[in-house]
Amino acid sequence: MNSIEEAWLAFTQDNYPTAEHLFQSIIKNDQDESVIRQAQFGLGYVLAFTQQFEEARAIFLYLHDDAKKREAVGEQHRALHQVGMVERMAGNWLQAKITFTKEAELIEQLGNLPLPVAVNAYEQGFIALHLNELELAYQWLNCSLEQAEYTDDQVAVGCAYRALGDYFKQIGEIEQAQHR
């Protein structure tokens, strides 16, 4: 297991102090720019999940700007997605909505591949649901499920179903919610 894998394993086990230490160590000591970016990405996750939103946002914005300079649109959209995630986790719903709208423009540049569309639509639907924009939420969440089903990513499919269940629960259709 390499050091990035070890750090992500600690993260998935909710061992945030160890994950943070490992990611920081990679950033400080590794010479490979690609590995350093991966570690910065991981550190951003740790910071977000430990509610250090300002620091997490700064890392993901840095990664976004770096990807933009390198004209790496795929990396740019992934970093922007994480900025939106941080905004959502911090309760900045309108800023999250703006961020995910910008990310959708990058995804379009990449050819609207199913998985990026699915995860972006999930976030946009989740935010619309939180903002009580119910018709919009339903449209986004259906799009998320439809696109996720074109992939082999069962997490994306599960997230879309869960969010649709939340939608039906919110509109009072409990039976429909239980089927999701």
C-alpha positions as CSV (number, residue, x, y, z in Angstrom):
1,M,0.0,0.0,0.0
2,N,1.4,3.4,-1.0
3,S,1.3,6.5,1.2
4,I,-1.8,8.0,-0.6
5,E,-3.7,4.7,-0.2
6,E,-2.7,4.6,3.5
7,A,-3.9,8.2,4.0
8,W,-7.2,7.5,2.3
9,L,-7.7,4.3,4.3
10,A,-7.3,6.3,7.5
11,F,-9.8,8.8,6.1
12,T,-12.4,6.1,5.3
13,Q,-12.0,4.8,8.8
14,D,-12.8,8.3,10.2
15,N,-9.3,8.5,11.6
16,Y,-9.0,12.1,10.5
17,P,-5.9,13.0,12.6
18,T,-3.9,10.2,11.0
19,A,-5.2,11.0,7.6
20,E,-4.3,14.6,8.0
21,H,-0.8,13.8,9.2
22,L,-0.2,11.4,6.3
23,F,-1.5,13.8,3.6
24,Q,0.5,16.7,5.1
25,S,3.6,14.5,5.1
26,I,3.1,13.6,1.4
27,I,2.7,17.3,0.6
28,K,5.8,18.2,2.4
29,N,8.1,15.4,1.3
30,D,7.0,14.0,-2.1
31,Q,8.6,15.3,-5.2
32,D,5.9,14.2,-7.7
33,E,3.5,17.1,-8.4
34,S,0.7,14.7,-9.3
35,V,1.1,12.9,-5.9
36,I,1.2,16.2,-4.1
37,R,-2.1,17.3,-5.8
38,Q,-3.7,14.0,-4.8
39,A,-2.5,14.6,-1.2
40,Q,-3.9,18.2,-1.3
41,F,-7.2,16.8,-2.5
42,G,-7.3,14.3,0.3
43,L,-6.3,17.0,2.9
44,G,-9.2,19.1,1.6
45,Y,-11.5,16.2,2.4
46,V,-10.2,15.8,5.9
47,L,-10.5,19.5,6.6
48,A,-14.1,19.6,5.2
49,F,-15.1,16.5,7.3
50,T,-13.6,18.1,10.4
51,Q,-15.6,21.3,9.7
52,Q,-12.5,23.4,8.9
53,F,-14.4,24.8,5.9
54,E,-12.3,27.9,5.2
55,E,-9.1,25.8,5.0
56,A,-10.8,23.1,2.9
57,R,-12.3,25.7,0.5
58,A,-8.9,27.3,0.1
59,I,-7.3,24.0,-0.9
60,F,-9.9,23.1,-3.4
61,L,-9.9,26.6,-4.9
62,Y,-6.1,26.4,-5.2
63,L,-6.5,23.0,-6.9
64,H,-9.2,24.4,-9.2
65,D,-7.0,27.4,-10.2
66,D,-3.9,25.1,-10.7
67,A,-5.9,22.9,-13.0
68,K,-7.2,25.9,-14.9
69,K,-3.7,27.1,-15.5
70,R,-2.7,23.6,-16.7
71,E,-5.9,23.5,-18.8
72,A,-6.9,20.2,-17.1
73,V,-10.6,20.6,-17.4
74,G,-11.4,17.3,-15.7
75,E,-9.3,18.1,-12.7
76,Q,-10.8,21.6,-12.7
77,H,-14.4,20.3,-12.5
78,R,-13.5,17.8,-9.8
79,A,-11.9,20.5,-7.6
80,L,-14.9,22.8,-8.2
81,H,-17.2,20.0,-7.2
82,Q,-15.4,19.8,-3.9
83,V,-15.7,23.6,-3.4
84,G,-19.4,23.1,-3.8
85,M,-19.4,20.2,-1.4
86,V,-17.6,22.4,1.2
87,E,-20.1,25.2,0.7
88,R,-23.0,22.7,1.1
89,M,-21.4,21.2,4.2
90,A,-20.9,24.7,5.6
91,G,-24.5,25.6,5.0
92,N,-23.8,28.1,2.3
93,W,-26.6,26.8,0.1
94,L,-26.8,29.6,-2.4
95,Q,-23.0,29.7,-2.9
96,A,-23.1,25.9,-3.3
97,K,-25.8,26.2,-6.0
98,I,-23.7,28.8,-7.9
99,T,-20.6,26.6,-7.7
100,F,-22.4,23.5,-9.0
101,T,-23.9,25.5,-11.8
102,K,-20.3,26.6,-12.8
103,E,-19.2,23.0,-12.5
104,A,-22.0,21.9,-14.9
105,E,-20.5,24.2,-17.5
106,L,-17.1,22.4,-17.2
107,I,-18.8,19.0,-17.3
108,E,-20.5,20.1,-20.6
109,Q,-17.0,21.0,-22.0
110,L,-16.0,17.4,-21.2
111,G,-18.9,16.0,-23.2
112,N,-21.5,15.4,-20.4
113,L,-20.2,12.0,-19.4
114,P,-22.7,10.1,-17.3
115,L,-20.9,10.0,-13.9
116,P,-19.9,13.7,-13.7
117,V,-23.4,14.6,-14.8
118,A,-24.9,12.2,-12.2
119,V,-22.9,13.6,-9.3
120,N,-23.5,17.2,-10.3
121,A,-27.2,16.6,-10.8
122,Y,-27.4,14.9,-7.4
123,E,-25.8,17.9,-5.7
124,Q,-28.0,20.4,-7.6
125,G,-31.1,18.3,-6.7
126,F,-30.1,18.0,-3.1
127,I,-29.6,21.8,-2.8
128,A,-32.9,22.5,-4.6
129,L,-34.6,20.1,-2.2
130,H,-33.1,22.0,0.8
131,L,-34.2,25.3,-0.7
132,N,-37.7,23.8,-1.2
133,E,-37.5,24.2,-4.9
134,L,-39.4,20.9,-5.3
135,E,-40.1,20.7,-9.0
136,L,-36.4,21.6,-9.8
137,A,-35.2,19.1,-7.1
138,Y,-37.3,16.3,-8.7
139,Q,-35.9,17.1,-12.2
140,W,-32.3,17.2,-11.0
141,L,-32.6,14.0,-8.9
142,N,-34.3,12.1,-11.8
143,C,-31.4,13.2,-14.0
144,S,-28.9,12.0,-11.4
145,L,-30.5,8.6,-11.3
146,E,-30.8,8.3,-15.0
147,Q,-27.2,9.2,-15.6
148,A,-25.9,7.1,-12.7
149,E,-27.6,4.1,-14.1
150,Y,-25.5,4.5,-17.3
151,T,-22.4,3.9,-15.1
152,D,-21.2,1.0,-13.0
153,D,-20.9,3.3,-9.9
154,Q,-23.4,1.8,-7.5
155,V,-22.7,4.6,-4.9
156,A,-24.0,7.2,-7.4
157,V,-27.1,5.1,-8.1
158,G,-27.7,4.6,-4.4
159,C,-27.2,8.3,-3.6
160,A,-29.8,9.2,-6.3
161,Y,-32.3,6.8,-5.0
162,R,-31.8,8.0,-1.4
163,A,-32.2,11.6,-2.5
164,L,-35.4,10.8,-4.5
165,G,-36.7,9.0,-1.3
166,D,-36.0,12.2,0.6
167,Y,-37.8,14.2,-2.1
168,F,-40.9,12.0,-1.8
169,K,-40.8,12.1,2.0
170,Q,-40.6,15.9,1.9
171,I,-43.7,16.2,-0.3
172,G,-45.5,13.8,1.9
173,E,-45.6,10.7,-0.4
174,I,-44.3,8.3,2.2
175,E,-45.2,5.2,0.2
176,Q,-43.2,6.5,-2.8
177,A,-40.3,7.4,-0.4
178,Q,-40.2,3.8,0.9
179,H,-39.9,2.4,-2.6
180,R,-36.8,4.5,-3.3
